[in-house]
Amino acid sequence: EKAENKVYSALGSQAKRKRMHMGDLKLVVAGCVAQQEGEQLLRRVPELDIVMGPQHANRIDQLLEQNRDGEQVLATEQIEIAEDITVPKRDSSLMAWINVIYGCNEKCTYCVVPNVRGQEQSRLAENIKTEMKMVADLGYKEVTLLGQNIDAYGRDLPGLAEDHSGRRAWTF
């Protein structure tokens, strides 16, 4: 509830700023709170142009194009997360962080992640390996693999392990 209150509070001043600029400003809310609040955000803050869940981050250009005529855009439906073609911001010259899995299938009573980030979606191993080679070539010495539930990596990928154990091919 605290995160939602912070978003609504910040939106008040941003909405005022947009009204002062007579629409030259695009107001976008993205992330977990946007996913959770969805249409309610659009109703409560009519100055909003786009409300998008985290799974739509790679589609911002398409969403801005949809909003070109001034129509509010809501992008919170669950979709398969596409490979990110952007260059991630790296705050360290030694350490790089690489997402390997998005979402979560657990239903912990205290957690909103399954409801806002969707089902587990593992990245293909080849894509992770390519990104790891890229950061190594850039001189990074340490890589941290990221995911909401990192030990679930591969559960959603096809194939079984070659050792005939019956476990998934890409699990640990």
Stockholm file with secondary structure:
# STOCKHOLM 1.0

chainA/1-172         EKAENKVYSALGSQAKRKRMHMGDLKLVVAGCVAQQEGEQLLRRVPELDIVMGPQHANRIDQLLEQNRDGEQVLATEQIEIAEDITVPKRDSSLMAWINVIYGCNEKCTYCVVPNVRGQEQSRLAENIKTEMKMVADLGYKEVTLLGQNIDAYGRDLPGLAEDHSGRRAWTF
#=GR chainA/1-172 SS CHHHHHHHHHHHHHHHHHHHTTTCSCCEEESHHHHHHTHHHHHHCTTCCEEECGGGGGGHHHHHHHGGGSCCEEECSCCCCCCCCSCCCCSCSSEEEEECEESCCCCCTTCCHHHHHCSCEECCHHHHHHHHHHHHHTTCCEEEEECTTGGGTTTTSSCBCTTSSSSBTTCC
#=GC SS_cons         CHHHHHHHHHHHHHHHHHHHTTTCSCCEEESHHHHHHTHHHHHHCTTCCEEECGGGGGGHHHHHHHGGGSCCEEECSCCCCCCCCSCCCCSCSSEEEEECEESCCCCCTTCCHHHHHCSCEECCHHHHHHHHHHHHHTTCCEEEEECTTGGGTTTTSSCBCTTSSSSBTTCC
//
